[in-house]
């Protein structure tokens, strides 16, 4: 584990792992969505709109997974002071936000024909919207800490604080009466029939691979940024000395 | 003790306190954060007639009736413990609105104890079943309806 905390070793690993994850993720996702859209029968009540499931559920899980990654990386950064952990946390924020927004948008589109409304302020929908705002705040904070020279600990602490929302999202449909239905998949039991579940799990795998690939790509970009900055600073210093 | 162990213990304690606070707050919000009343909650603790509230439960099978004017429907929403609230609604029903399925009605109680709905939202349950399987699962459907009511808790 500690071996990968070395940025040089990480970069040589990420160099071939990034395209591998991205390409395999795109292929798996395309297969899963093609399967889900073309050869799955309509649901008994919802009919054809059930196909939104194959985007809505993976993006919802990864939206929450993204923040979990931020929280774990932030913990590692705060306790062990691994600089790579701070970079991993920052890299997970934008893909996490994008997936959360896709989840909210597909949920809204799905809600109109099934529930009869685009949006309601029930526990699940509201807590998911809060997650999107938390991502925005985290991204703003991480950028500010970068530019203003504020300690990187501040976004890390915010990443840990925001993790409180994750169990709330998960439990919102159990604790409170909500328009959103209770969880379909709990502790290895699924209320989703196998014809829907198989393409769904494949889509989850595909979206997760894409997520991992994007995080690695962003980590490489952030590391390159830091290197470029350091090089510029060194050159400016040398120029100063020569003058 | 090493500095990093101190930091770890401090952060873990802070996290436990934070998550505890979050859980307590959510637990305290249980009633306020609920999106609708269940029939048994409404029967036990009726809101003021005319106060805007939401009622959620199952549409009682066999209770759906179309009135003579053609747009008004009446049905009963049931919960657990044989609780039952009659509902009147004039308007377009959502596609997923069927007897034995979940519904959330927005409206108010009138003086006679009937819930007058301005808007109906269909509540989907957590089961995803293809159409082909539907015919053979009368018993299963009943079980599902039961599970969904449990889920409404």
Contacts between the chains, C-beta under 8 A, distances in Angstrom:
chain1	res1	chain2	res2	distance
A	40	B	130	7.5
A	41	B	130	3.9
A	41	B	131	5.9
A	41	B	132	5.9
A	42	B	130	6.9
A	42	B	131	5.4
A	43	B	128	5.7
A	43	B	129	6.7
A	43	B	130	6.5
A	43	B	131	7.1
A	44	B	129	4.8
A	44	B	130	6.8
A	44	B	131	5.2
A	44	B	133	7.3
A	44	B	134	4.2
A	45	B	96	5.5
A	45	B	98	7.5
A	45	B	101	7.1
A	45	B	124	6.8
A	46	B	96	6.9
A	46	B	124	6.8
A	47	B	131	8.0
A	50	B	128	6.4
A	53	B	128	7.0
A	75	B	11	6.4
A	78	B	7	6.3
A	78	B	11	5.8
A	79	B	4	5.6
A	79	B	7	4.9
A	79	B	8	4.6
A	79	B	11	6.2
A	80	B	4	6.0
A	81	B	4	7.5
A	113	B	95	6.4
A	114	B	94	8.0
A	114	B	95	7.6
A	114	B	96	5.6
A	114	B	122	6.4
A	114	B	124	5.4
A	115	B	94	7.0
A	115	B	96	7.5
A	115	B	121	4.9
A	115	B	122	5.5
A	115	B	123	7.0
A	115	B	124	7.0
A	116	B	94	3.6
A	116	B	95	7.8
A	116	B	96	7.8
A	116	B	119	7.8
A	116	B	120	6.7
A	116	B	121	5.1
A	116	B	122	5.8
A	117	B	121	5.6
A	120	B	35	6.8
A	120	B	121	7.1
A	121	B	35	7.6
A	122	B	35	4.0
A	123	B	33	5.4
A	123	B	34	7.7
A	123	B	35	6.8
A	160	B	11	7.1
A	160	B	14	7.9
A	160	B	15	6.4
A	160	B	18	7.9
A	161	B	18	6.7
A	163	B	15	7.8
A	164	B	18	5.8
A	164	B	19	5.9
A	164	B	22	4.0
A	167	B	19	7.1
A	167	B	22	7.5
A	167	B	23	7.4
A	168	B	22	6.5
A	168	B	26	5.7
A	171	B	26	7.4
A	173	B	151	7.6
A	174	B	151	7.9
A	174	B	153	7.8
A	175	B	26	6.2
A	175	B	27	7.3
A	175	B	30	6.1
A	175	B	33	7.6
A	176	B	29	7.6
A	176	B	30	6.5
A	176	B	33	4.7
A	176	B	34	4.6
A	176	B	35	6.7
A	177	B	34	4.0
A	177	B	35	5.2
A	177	B	36	5.1
A	177	B	37	7.7
A	177	B	38	6.6
A	177	B	56	5.9
A	177	B	152	6.1
A	177	B	153	7.9
A	178	B	34	7.6
A	178	B	35	5.1
A	179	B	35	5.7
A	179	B	36	7.9
A	179	B	56	7.8
A	179	B	104	5.7
A	179	B	121	6.0
A	179	B	123	6.0
A	181	B	123	7.0
A	181	B	124	5.2
A	181	B	125	5.5
A	181	B	126	4.5
A	181	B	148	7.5
A	181	B	151	6.8
A	182	B	126	5.1
A	182	B	148	7.9
A	182	B	151	3.7
A	183	B	126	6.5
A	184	B	126	4.2
A	184	B	127	7.2
A	184	B	128	6.6
A	191	B	125	7.9
A	191	B	126	4.7
A	191	B	127	4.6
A	191	B	128	7.0
A	191	B	144	8.0
A	191	B	147	7.6
A	192	B	127	7.5
A	192	B	128	4.3
A	193	B	128	5.7
A	193	B	129	5.1
A	193	B	130	5.9
A	193	B	133	6.7
A	195	B	130	5.4
A	196	B	128	4.8
A	196	B	130	7.4
